[in-house]
Amino acid sequence: MLAIYKKEMKAYFMHIMGYVFLSVFLLLTGVFFTILNVRGANGNFHFVLGEVTIFFFILIPALTMRLFSEEASQKTDRLLFTSPLSVGAIVLGKYFAALSLFLIGTLITIILPVILGRHGELPVSQIIGTYVGFFLLGAACIAIGVFISVLTENQIIAAVATMAAVFIKFLMDAIALAMPASTAASLIFSGLVIAAVAGIWYNSTRRIWAAVIAAAVGLGITGGLFLYNEAIFDGLIVRVLMWFSLFARFEFFMRGVLNFSDIVYYISFAALFLYFTVGTIEKRRWR
């Protein structure tokens, strides 16, 4: 894993993309710092990082678009995946390289609240909480980008798809609130989810009976819950989509609240997409 990590870190600074990411990241931070803190004459630096997260749909693709897409387009992925390294080590090496560059950019911005601190009181707990949440949010979004990068050999497609995915996650709250909250809509939604899970199960195992059993179990559980308490399905779509909202949880960090459940959520979310990435590569290798 260390060899892959060093290779990717070197690649970031041998190609323009690493410098583009740091330049855009620091430019956005500086602009919002000037507008909100310097001209606004306040020490609420945590709002600056909050504004920068809006532009994750631009920043994250710059980190992840080439990680696996470039390997596939240059046909070097075959050499990589036949090396003694495990697929997990390869994925983690690339992921931690992207995460390290993101961390470098984040650490550089610490100089800004330090400057503010010399001229007045700062909401230290909120700033620390925002930095923790900012890093975790970035880690989760980078994992999405890594997964998308392994799906295509075209870097432009990988970048656009990552932009769309991160932007949708940013709009997840608004999308959730626009969804119908009726019981009927929730039941239809549950059926679609069960069908999707059964389809994924069939695609993984190629066993139709396994998919049928998975669908039957899902429908049975759904029917049992509906008979037990129909109110469970009121607003189910909204609750499910809100649970998948990465940015909604970031607001708690901006208030200086470090909830263990939110930290675990971000780490688990990133781990899940890295697991999907490993699974996709393994499946491709066996084919």
Order of alpha helices (4+ residues) and beta strands (2+ residues): alpha-alpha-alpha-alpha-alpha-alpha-alpha-alpha-alpha-alpha-alpha-alpha-alpha-alpha-alpha-alpha
